[in-house]
Amino acid sequence: MTATPSSHPIVIDVATAFLAEQSAPKHQRYAFSYTITIKNDGDENVQLLSRHWLITDSDNRVQEVRGEGVVGQQPTIAPGESYQYTSGALLETAAGTMEGSYQMISASGELFEAPVATFSLIHPSALH
């Protein structure tokens, strides 16, 4: 079954951080965390079923990630509530981007996609 573009008011916020202690720039290993907050501004429960990410480094290498749920969970988010989780990504370059979507289902059975706008993963040295 194909999900339709979302008419559901799902608000997604992202905060990122460079993880120096898990990185090894001399070996082209740059670790980042991202914290996602998913808010349900709709009027019925929604459940997150799966995720799809495109992770692109500054050399235009793309990693595609698909999987069930997030961090081992398929949370149900009630109207007015939020769900937050933190995960991570590894890049071979000091900067990159992520974008993607969550496949969700409403309490009334409608499958829909909640898009996640492109966000940046940037090592502090890449900002200069």
C-alpha positions as CSV (number, residue, x, y, z in Angstrom):
1,M,0.0,0.0,0.0
2,T,1.4,3.4,-0.9
3,A,1.2,6.3,1.5
4,T,-0.3,9.6,0.4
5,P,1.3,13.0,1.1
6,S,0.3,14.1,4.5
7,S,-2.8,16.2,5.2
8,H,-2.1,15.5,8.8
9,P,-0.5,18.4,10.8
10,I,2.7,16.7,11.9
11,V,5.5,19.1,12.9
12,I,9.0,17.8,12.9
13,D,11.9,19.6,14.6
14,V,15.6,18.6,14.4
15,A,18.6,19.4,16.5
16,T,22.1,18.1,15.6
17,A,25.4,17.8,17.3
18,F,28.9,16.8,16.3
19,L,30.2,13.9,18.5
20,A,33.9,14.6,18.9
21,E,34.5,11.6,21.2
22,Q,33.1,9.2,18.5
23,S,34.9,10.8,15.6
24,A,38.3,10.3,14.0
25,P,38.8,13.0,11.4
26,K,42.2,11.6,10.5
27,H,40.4,8.4,9.4
28,Q,37.5,10.2,7.7
29,R,35.1,9.3,10.4
30,Y,32.7,12.1,11.5
31,A,30.0,11.1,14.0
32,F,26.8,13.2,14.5
33,S,23.8,12.9,16.7
34,Y,20.4,14.2,15.7
35,T,17.4,14.7,18.0
36,I,14.0,14.6,16.3
37,T,10.8,15.9,17.9
38,I,7.6,14.8,16.2
39,K,4.5,16.8,17.3
40,N,1.0,15.7,16.4
41,D,-1.0,18.9,15.8
42,G,-3.9,16.9,14.4
43,D,-7.1,15.6,16.1
44,E,-6.5,11.9,16.1
45,N,-3.7,9.5,17.2
46,V,-1.0,8.7,14.7
47,Q,1.5,5.9,14.8
48,L,5.0,6.0,13.3
49,L,5.5,2.8,11.3
50,S,8.8,3.3,9.4
51,R,11.5,5.7,8.4
52,H,13.4,6.5,5.2
53,W,16.6,8.6,5.2
54,L,18.9,9.9,2.5
55,I,22.2,10.8,4.1
56,T,24.6,12.7,1.7
57,D,28.2,13.6,2.5
58,S,30.0,16.6,0.9
59,D,31.5,14.2,-1.7
60,N,27.9,13.4,-2.8
61,R,28.1,9.8,-1.5
62,V,24.5,8.9,-0.5
63,Q,23.5,6.3,2.1
64,E,19.9,5.2,2.0
65,V,18.4,3.9,5.2
66,R,14.9,2.3,5.5
67,G,13.6,0.5,8.5
68,E,10.7,-0.1,10.9
69,G,10.1,2.5,13.5
70,V,12.8,4.6,15.1
71,V,15.2,3.5,17.8
72,G,13.4,0.2,18.1
73,Q,10.0,1.8,18.6
74,Q,6.8,2.4,16.6
75,P,5.4,5.2,18.9
76,T,1.8,6.3,18.9
77,I,1.5,10.1,19.3
78,A,-1.8,11.5,20.7
79,P,-3.2,14.8,19.5
80,G,-1.2,17.7,21.0
81,E,1.6,15.4,22.1
82,S,5.2,15.0,21.0
83,Y,7.6,12.1,20.7
84,Q,11.3,12.7,20.8
85,Y,14.3,10.4,20.1
86,T,18.0,10.7,19.5
87,S,20.0,8.7,16.9
88,G,23.2,9.1,15.0
89,A,24.9,9.2,11.6
90,L,28.5,8.6,10.4
91,L,30.0,10.5,7.5
92,E,33.3,10.2,5.8
93,T,33.4,14.0,5.3
94,A,33.2,16.9,7.8
95,A,29.8,18.0,6.5
96,G,26.7,16.5,5.0
97,T,22.9,16.5,4.9
98,M,20.0,14.3,5.9
99,E,16.4,14.3,4.6
100,G,13.7,11.8,4.6
101,S,10.2,10.9,5.8
102,Y,8.3,8.8,8.3
103,Q,5.5,6.5,7.1
104,M,2.6,6.9,9.6
105,I,-0.9,5.7,10.0
106,S,-3.8,7.6,11.6
107,A,-6.2,6.1,14.1
108,S,-8.8,6.1,11.2
109,G,-6.5,3.9,9.1
110,E,-5.0,6.5,6.7
111,L,-1.4,5.8,5.7
112,F,0.6,9.0,5.1
113,E,4.1,10.3,4.8
114,A,5.4,12.9,7.1
115,P,8.4,14.5,5.4
116,V,11.5,15.6,7.2
117,A,13.1,18.6,5.5
118,T,16.8,18.6,4.7
119,F,19.0,19.3,7.7
120,S,22.8,19.7,7.9
121,L,25.4,17.7,9.8
122,I,28.5,19.9,10.1
123,H,31.8,19.5,11.9
124,P,32.7,22.8,13.7
125,S,35.8,23.2,11.5
126,A,33.7,23.2,8.3
127,L,31.9,26.3,9.4
128,H,35.0,28.6,8.8
